[in-house]
Amino acid sequence: MIHKLEKILKDVAKDILDNRNFISTYKDKDIVTNNDIEAERRIIQEIKKLRPNDCFISEEENQNQLTDQATWIIDPIDGTLNYTRDIPQYGIQLALYENSEPQVSMMYFPVQDLLVHAIKGQGCFINHEKVIIKTMALDQSIVTFGDFSKSQPSSRPKQIELMSSFLDHVMKIRIYGASSSDFSYLVLNRSQCHIIFTKRLWELAPGLLLATEAGLSVKPLEFQSCKGYMIGHESILKSLEDIIMKKD
């Protein structure tokens, strides 16, 4: 199935995302293009040929609730604003859940022709080569944050507070504007921790399986006003947790 999914995503990238004559719609400081919708429909159409009885949750047209049924969670263009501005941090991402548990995830980055995927219990792979995570000292680490959350706006002050708390302890802090980039950079050893506040499953599901299958840790962040996730190497997360506790 992995090779069939790879073909679907690469065909969608070539046939739809490569078409730069898209129409953008702006609403509430968010953006969607006709390519987002067309890509989503094509991915679902092709997956239904492989698994006709599965359900779908997707960003544009299928914002359903996750159940125990086999369900695909799809973000057809993750990082749409980046995509429309020719900023190369964007990709297609999806995950398959069965019994509310992740089984497969995949991301494809057209600009880099880069495929990242994970299979539960089998590992995480970059262009079909198994990932090897490298450790790094905190003061040499890049910590990424998700965009300031629209689905959980109460997290925004806390995100600024965390950035400020970490600033003098880490190498750099970055916001790339696409969760697919954020999670893939973890398994590519380009960054060492990612922090995200979101209630949108399509922003989380593909990346969480990549991270855990690569051997990284996922720790919930729980504050009075919001909840999030901190993902990275265990030693980095422990150091950052210590900073948070001292701050509190």
SENU-216092 format. One line per field, with one value per residue (C-alpha): residue number from 1; z, x, y. Coordinates in steps of 0.1 Angstrom, whole numbers. Example, Ala and Ser with C-alpha at 12.3 -4.5 7.8 and 13.67 -1.06 7.14 Angstrom:
! residues 2
doza <- c(1,2);
up <- c(78,71);
east <- c(123,137);
north <- c(-45,-11);
This chain:
! residues 248
doza <- c(1,2,3,4,5,6,7,8,9,10,11,12,13,14,15,16,17,18,19,20,21,22,23,24,25,26,27,28,29,30,31,32,33,34,35,36,37,38,39,40,41,42,43,44,45,46,47,48,49,50,51,52,53,54,55,56,57,58,59,60,61,62,63,64,65,66,67,68,69,70,71,72,73,74,75,76,77,78,79,80,81,82,83,84,85,86,87,88,89,90,91,92,93,94,95,96,97,98,99,100,101,102,103,104,105,106,107,108,109,110,111,112,113,114,115,116,117,118,119,120,121,122,123,124,125,126,127,128,129,130,131,132,133,134,135,136,137,138,139,140,141,142,143,144,145,146,147,148,149,150,151,152,153,154,155,156,157,158,159,160,161,162,163,164,165,166,167,168,169,170,171,172,173,174,175,176,177,178,179,180,181,182,183,184,185,186,187,188,189,190,191,192,193,194,195,196,197,198,199,200,201,202,203,204,205,206,207,208,209,210,211,212,213,214,215,216,217,218,219,220,221,222,223,224,225,226,227,228,229,230,231,232,233,234,235,236,237,238,239,240,241,242,243,244,245,246,247,248);
up <- c(0,7,-29,-41,-16,-28,-64,-54,-36,-63,-90,-71,-67,-104,-117,-93,-70,-100,-116,-103,-119,-87,-72,-35,-11,21,52,89,82,66,30,8,-29,-55,-56,-20,-27,-60,-44,-14,-37,-59,-29,-15,-49,-54,-18,-22,-52,-28,3,-6,29,47,62,58,78,58,62,34,31,56,91,108,142,146,153,156,118,95,88,66,79,51,47,9,11,45,46,20,26,21,-11,-25,-18,-33,2,0,34,23,16,13,45,55,81,84,118,127,161,168,166,139,115,86,79,49,38,4,-3,-40,-40,-25,-41,-5,9,46,59,90,96,131,147,116,119,100,66,44,7,19,41,78,100,125,151,163,197,203,232,241,234,199,193,171,187,163,172,152,139,166,169,153,168,203,205,243,237,220,252,265,232,234,271,262,233,257,284,259,240,261,264,228,196,177,177,144,130,95,91,81,106,79,77,115,120,90,102,135,118,93,123,112,145,179,193,181,201,188,201,179,179,142,138,103,117,143,132,104,123,156,141,122,155,176,150,147,184,195,225,226,258,265,276,299,312,327,295,268,259,234,226,229,205,204,219,255,268,251,263,299,297,284,310,337,322,322,358,370,352,368);
east <- c(0,29,40,4,-1,32,20,-12,5,31,5,-16,15,23,-13,-27,-1,22,-6,1,-30,-49,-76,-71,-99,-91,-112,-104,-67,-68,-65,-77,-72,-91,-61,-66,-101,-92,-62,-84,-110,-85,-67,-100,-112,-79,-79,-115,-103,-79,-102,-138,-153,-130,-140,-124,-115,-100,-94,-116,-147,-149,-144,-159,-152,-128,-144,-132,-138,-108,-104,-80,-70,-59,-44,-42,-19,-4,10,-13,-1,35,24,7,38,63,78,90,77,45,34,7,1,-22,-26,-47,-63,-80,-97,-87,-51,-26,-14,2,13,28,40,52,71,70,96,122,107,109,87,85,63,58,42,31,57,80,96,99,114,128,126,123,155,149,153,182,177,208,210,221,228,200,221,227,191,164,130,101,66,34,16,-3,-33,-67,-84,-71,-66,-62,-28,-13,-1,13,32,48,57,73,93,106,115,134,152,184,187,184,202,172,134,116,80,78,40,34,31,43,76,78,74,95,124,124,129,154,175,171,153,152,118,84,57,22,-12,-41,-74,-72,-65,-51,-23,-13,-21,5,33,27,32,63,78,70,81,114,119,110,89,55,45,13,15,-14,-20,-50,-59,-48,-33,-7,21,59,76,113,142,136,166,156,120,132,154,126,102,127,127,89,87,113,93,61);
north <- c(0,24,25,31,60,74,74,91,119,124,124,150,172,170,173,198,216,223,243,278,293,288,310,320,328,348,346,354,357,322,311,283,277,257,235,226,214,197,179,167,153,135,119,106,94,74,60,48,27,9,8,16,12,36,69,103,134,162,199,213,193,164,177,147,131,102,69,33,28,29,66,86,120,143,177,182,212,217,252,268,303,292,275,306,327,302,296,260,248,230,195,169,148,120,93,61,54,21,17,53,44,55,28,46,82,98,133,144,176,185,212,188,156,142,114,107,79,57,23,14,-10,-8,26,59,63,91,82,46,47,41,72,74,101,120,135,171,194,218,249,235,227,243,244,249,262,257,288,308,286,295,265,272,310,309,293,323,341,308,302,337,330,296,312,338,312,290,318,319,281,269,277,291,292,289,290,275,277,241,212,188,207,209,171,161,184,164,131,146,158,194,205,189,198,209,225,228,239,228,210,201,164,168,190,164,129,123,139,122,87,98,111,80,56,75,69,104,112,130,148,166,202,212,247,263,280,255,222,212,188,189,164,156,136,126,145,177,175,169,200,221,208,218,254,255,243,269,296,286);
